[in-house]
Amino acid sequence: MVKNTAKRMWTALFYAVCLVAALSFVGYHLYELINSDIVTVRAENRHFEETSSYTAYIARDEKTVSFSGGSVRFLGKNGTRFKVGDDCAYIYSADKQPTLDRIEELKYENSILSSALYYTTLNQSSADADIYYTELMKSLSSGNFAISGYSDKLFASQLSKDYVFDRDAIREAYDKNQNAIDELISSLGAYTEKVKMPFTGSFFENADGFGDVFSASLAETGTADEILSAIREYTARGTEESGNMFAVTRFSEWYIIIPTSAQDSEKYQKGIKYTLLLGEKEIESAAYLEDVRTTDDGKEACLIFSLSSLAAGFDYSREFEIKVVTEEYDGYRIPLSALRSAKDGTSGVFVMSGGVVLFRRVEIISTTDTYALVKTYDNYIYDLQKSRTANKIYNSKNDSSLFAGIYPGGAQTVFENKEDIFDNRKNKLLTVKNTDGDTVVDLNVDVEDHEYGYLEENEFIIIEGSSLYHGKIPG
């Protein structure tokens, strides 16, 4: 009995000593880590865009409608469609302009109030307020001060957030503004002239008398030299719009012409859809690059974009500033000082994981003077699996046949386009079989075997630290 008791005591003492030693070891290294010179940042996935800036010109089939002059009250926004014979504007005496300006201010306020009424829950308005605030701050931090679009949305979502339990207050403010608008319109008295639509189409406030020069046919068939000649004529005559005419178009299709150098034009590909940021407000619109035309001397070029729908909020001036989104990336932004090379030349970074320094591989997309943009873990896996299986897809039997995708649990789907297979990677697609039942794609494979893993989102990248190596325990 005494012997068993002594044995239990020695066993308990042994475990206690081991526990104290383990706690001391962990505590020591945690203390050393906290008090070491290592500084980290988190790997966060961000979306980046590269843009090129130009001066652009509108070309479309349009007709000008003239009036005698005075203050103008438009019966719709830029691009509003009217039927033939409809009233599209009323003309008043020049002294009515302050009243018309106030009407527009109240209409703008009501557009914000109307947007705020869209929200039905506090969570929804709060989430959107956070999103718009973040986007607005990103825009400002990148040096872009054309933030009216973001600020309007932020105002609306924040307004709804503040009054979510008193939506009647928003409606009351809206109705008050609307009553004021109605009273101001009544105070204008009789108009001196009204403008009617000559045909069914869209109405635009801006007109410059160059509709015949910058026609749709110029964009469709004009040579680069002819287009540049039209631009020089427009510039020489002056860019001020006439105050006594409007522009009307039959169709919503229009063109954007961008003059640039022949060398710069080489980075664009005909037939590709690009994202355009129009004017000072940077109104986003998608457009196809219809053509790239070079002058006879080979030095200059014209990019011809086509748009099939109107861009809300854009003022449609003939000449305007534009940005073309040339590249879009998702990646981790890493300080250049954090980049290292392994003994085998592999690019990567050191991270802190569980109190241990580990080396992680990265694939660099682009660099600036201070930062590198590296591929995300998800995109790295996507590209890896695609490169491994692409030949299997295109060299499989019945190359033009349909492909059945197999998901966990046996669920299946059919892909007509082979590229769609890879777009389903994040939906946990496992395998793809052709109509003969042959497995042509296996996406359920491990990441390539490598001594160093790839950098993952939310890992802590070491940006400051000395004598770092893979497996090091600081302290």
N, C-alpha and C positions, 0 to 999 in steps of 0.2 A: 504493500500500500504506500509506504514511504517512498519506495523506489519509483512508483508510477507518478506520484506527486512531484518528485524532483525532476522526473523526465519532462512532465508537462511544463514545469517552471522554466527549464532550460530551453524547451521548444518555444515557449512564449517570449523568452528573452531574446532568442535568436531572431524571431520575426520582428520584434520591436526594434532591434538593432538595424535590421535590413530596412525597415520602414523609415527610421530616422535617417539612415544613410541616403535612401532614395529621395526623401524630402529635402535633405540638405543639398544633394546634387542638383535637383530641379530648382530649388530656391536660389542656389548660388548662380546658376546660369541665367535664370530669369532676372536676377538682380544685375548681373553683368550685362544682359541684353538691354535692360531699361537704361542702364547708365553707360552704354557703349556709344560710339560715335556713329552708329548706323542710323540712317534716315531713309524712310520708305514712302512710296506713294502707291495707291491702289490702281491696278490695271482696269480701266473702265472703257467699255465699248462706246465709241462716238461716231457720229456720221459727219463726213466732211465733203465739201464740194469745191472743185476748182472751176473758176469762171474766167472768161475773157470779156473785156469791155469794148464797146464800139458805139459809133453813131449810126443809127439805122433810119430807114425811110419806108413809109407805107405806100404800097401800090394796090389799087383795086379799081373795079369798074364803078364809077360814081358820077353823079350829076349834081350840079350846084343849083340851089334855089335862092333867088335874091329877094330882098325886101327893102323898103324905103329907108329904114334906120330908126333908132330909138332904143328903148329898154326892152329886153326880150324875156318872156316867161315861157320856158320850155315845158311841154306837156308830157315829157318822159325823160329818161336818162339817155346818155350816149348809147346808141345801138338799139334803142327801143324800136320794135317793128310796128308799123302802121299800115292800114289798108289804103288803097288808092282813094283820094278825096278826103281822108281824115284830117282834122286839124292837128298839127304837131307843134305849133308855137303861136303865141299871141304877142303882138308888138304894142308897146305903150310909149308914152312920151318919156323923154330922157330923165325927167325929174322923179320918175317912179323907181329908179334903180336902187336907192337905199331900201325901199320896201321889198323889192324883189330879193335883195341880198339877205334880208332878215328872214324871208320865207325859206330860203335855202338853208340858213343856219338851223332853223327849227326842224326842217326835214331831216337834216343830218342827225340832230339830237334824237328824233323819233326813230331813226334807223338803228341807233344804239339801244334805245329802249325796247324796240321790237325784238332785237337779237337777245336781249336779256330775258324776255318772256319765253324764249325757246327752252330755257332750263326748267326742269320740273323737280329736281332734287338738289339738296345742298352738296352732296358728294359729287354730282356731275359738274356743277358750276365751280366747285373748289378745285376739282381735278383739271378742268379746262383753264382756270385762272392760273394755276401753277404752270401748265404747259405754255400758255401764251407769255407769261412772265419770263420763263426760261428762254423761249425763242427770242423775245425782245432783247434780253440781256446778251444773248449770243450775238445778235445782230449788231448791237452797240459795241461789244468787245472786239468784233472783227472790223470795226471802222465803218460799218454801214449804218448811216443815220436815217435811212428811208424806212421808218418804222411805223408809219401810220396804220398799215394793215394789222400789225400785231397789237398796237396800242388800242385800236378800236375794239378788237376782240377781247383784249384784257379788260377794258372798261366794261364791256357788256357782261362778261362772266363774273367780274368782281361786283358789279351792280346787282346782279341776280343773287350772288352769294350774300350780300348785305341785306337784301330784302326778300330772301327766300321764304320767310314765314309771313311776309306782308306783300304778296304779289299785287294786291290791289293798289299799293302805293305806286308801283311801276305803271300800271294801267291808268291810274289817275294822272300821273305826270304826262303820259302819252296823250291822253284825251285833252289835257290842258293845252299842250302844244298844238294839237290838231285844231282845236277851237281857235287858237290864236292864228294859225295859218289861214283858216277859213275867213276870219275877220280881216286879215291883211289882204287877201285876194279880193274880198268885197270892196275894200277901200281903194283898190286900184282903179275902179270905175271902168268905163268902156275902153276896150282896146282900139287902137287906130288902124290895125291891120292884123290879119291872121294868115298864117302860112299853112298851105295844104300839101299833102303828099302827092306828087305827080304820078306815082305808081306804088304798088305794094312793095314795101322794103323797109330798110333800117334808116334811122334818122341820126345825124351827128351834128353837134354844135360847131365843130371846127371845119372851116373851109378856107382854102388858100388860092383857089383858081388854077391849081395844078393837076386837077383830076384827069384832064386829057393827056397830060405828060406822063404822070405816074399811073398809068393804066394797068389793068391786069395783063394785057398783051405785052407790055414792056417787060414784066416779070416772067412771063411765059416764054416769049420768043426773042426778046431783045438781047443783043450781044453785050458783053461787059463794057465795051467802048461806048455803046449807045446809052447804057444805064448811067455810066459815069458822066457822060455829056449832059444828061438830064439833071443830075445832081449838081453839076457846076452851074447850069442855067438857074436852077432853083436858088442856089446860094448867092449868085450874082444879083438876082432880082430882090432878094430880101426874104426873110422868113416870117414876117408879120402876117397874121391872118386877117382877112377882110372882116370887118364888123357887120357887113350887110349881106351875108350869104351863109347858107348852110349846105351840108353835103348829105346826099341820100344815095343809098345803094340798094340794088335789087336782091343781092345775095349776101350771105354771111361770110362766104369765103374771101380771104384777103391774103396779101403777101407782105413779107418783111424783107427788104433788101439791105444787105450789110456790105459796104465796100471795105476791102482790106487788102493786104499785100498777098501776092501769089504764094509766097513762102508760108505765111500764116494759114492760108486756106488749106494747105496740105494736111492739117490735123483733123479736118472734117471729112465725113463720109456721106456721100449722096445716098438718100433713101432712108437715113436713120432719123428717128424721132429724138429731138433735143428739148431740154427744158430752157425756156427763155424767161428772163426777168425784165419786164417792160417798164421804162420810165423811172422817175425818181422814187415812186412807191414800190418799185420792183414787183409789179403784178406778175405772178407766175402763170405761164401758159405753155402748153406743149405744142410743138410745131415740127413738121417734117422738112428736112433739107431736100428740096426738090432738085437743086442743081448748084454746081460750083462752076462759074464761068470766068475764064482768064482773058485779059486784054491781048491784043495782037502782039504787043511787045513782050508779053510774058511776065510783066512786072507787077501788075495789079490783078485783083480778082473781085468777084461779087458773089456773096452767098445768098441764095434765094430760098427763103423759108415760106411754107404755106400753112395757113391756119384755117380750120373749117368751122370754128366757133369764135364768138366774140369774147374778149377778156373783160370781165366786170371790173369797173373801177378805173380802167385805162382811159385817158382823155383823147386818144387817137389823133394827136398832133402829127403832121406829116413827118417832121424830123424829131427824133427823140433818142435818149440814151438807152442802151440795152446791154445786158450781160447774157452770155451763153454759157450754160453749165457744160463744161467739157469732160469732167471726170467726177465720179461720185465714189466715195470710199466708206466702208465701215471698218474701224480699226481701233487699236489702242495707241494713244499718244504718249510717247516715252521721251524723256529728256535724253539728248545725245550723250550726256555724261554717264548715263546708266548702261549704255551698250558695251558689251564685252565680246571677246572671241575666245572660244574654247581652244584646247591644244590642237584639235583637228581642223581649226578654222571656222567652226560653226558659230554663226552670230547668235547672240542671246543676251540675257540679263540674269543677274542674281536676284533671288527672291528669298524672303524669310518665310519658312513654313514650319510651324511647330517648334520654333526656337532653333531651327537648323537652316543654314545657308544652302540653297540649292540653285543649280544653273538651269535655266529654261531657254529653249531655243525660240527664235522669232524669225519671221520672214518680213523684211522691210519692204513697204510699198513705196514710200517717198520720204524725203527729208527736207527740213528747213535749216536755218542757221542754228536753231536751238533744240528742235524736236525731230523725232522720227515717228512716222506712222507705220505701225506693223499690223499684219493680218491677224484677225481675231481667231480664237481657237475653233469656233464653228466653221468659219470660212476655210481655215487650214484643213480641217477634216473633210469638208465638202470637196475642195480641190484635190485632195489626196485620193479620195475614193473615186472621183471622176476620172482622174488620170489613170487609175488602175483598171477601170472597167470600160473606158470609152472604146477601146479596140474590140472588146468582146461584143459590145452592142453593134458596132458597125460591120463586124465581120461574122455576125451570127447567121444561122440559116434563115431563109425567108426574110431577108433584110428589110423588106417593105411591109412585113406583117405587123399585126397589133401585138402589144406586149402587156402581159398581166402582172400587176404588182402584188406581192404577197406581204401582208402586214402581220404583226403579232396576233395570234388567235386564229389565223387562217383567213382573215378578211382579204378580199381581192379588189383591185380596180384595174381599168384598162387604159393604157397610154397610146395615143396615136402618134404623138411626137416624142421622139427619143429623148430630146432635151428636157421634156417635162418630168422624166424619171428623176433627174437630179434635183429638181425643184421640190420634190417630196421627201428629201433627205430628213428634214426636220420633223416630218410626220411619222418618223420611226419606220420607214419603209425598210424591209429586210432584204427581199430578193425580187428579181424580175425574171419571168420566164417568157420565152417566145411561144408561138402557136404549136411548135413541136414538143413543148414541154421541157426544152433545154434551159437550164439556168444560165442566162447571159450576163446577169449583174448580181453581185453579192455585196451589198452595202453593210452587212453585219460583220465586218471584219475589224480586227484590232488596228489601232494606230501603229504605224511602222515601228518596228523594234529599234530603239535607240537608247543610248546611255542616258541622254537628257530628255526629259519630257518637254512638251510645247507649253508656252505661257498660256495660262487660262485666266478668264475674267475674274476680277476681285482678288487675285493674288497680290501680295505686297512686294513691289519692285524696290530694290535697294538703289537709291540714287546717291547716297554718300556712305562710304565705309572703306576701311583699309584692310589689306591682306586677305581678300575674299577668295574662297575656293569652294568647290562643290563638296558638301558634307561638313563644312566647318560649323562648329558650335561656338558662337561668340563667347568670349571670356577666357 
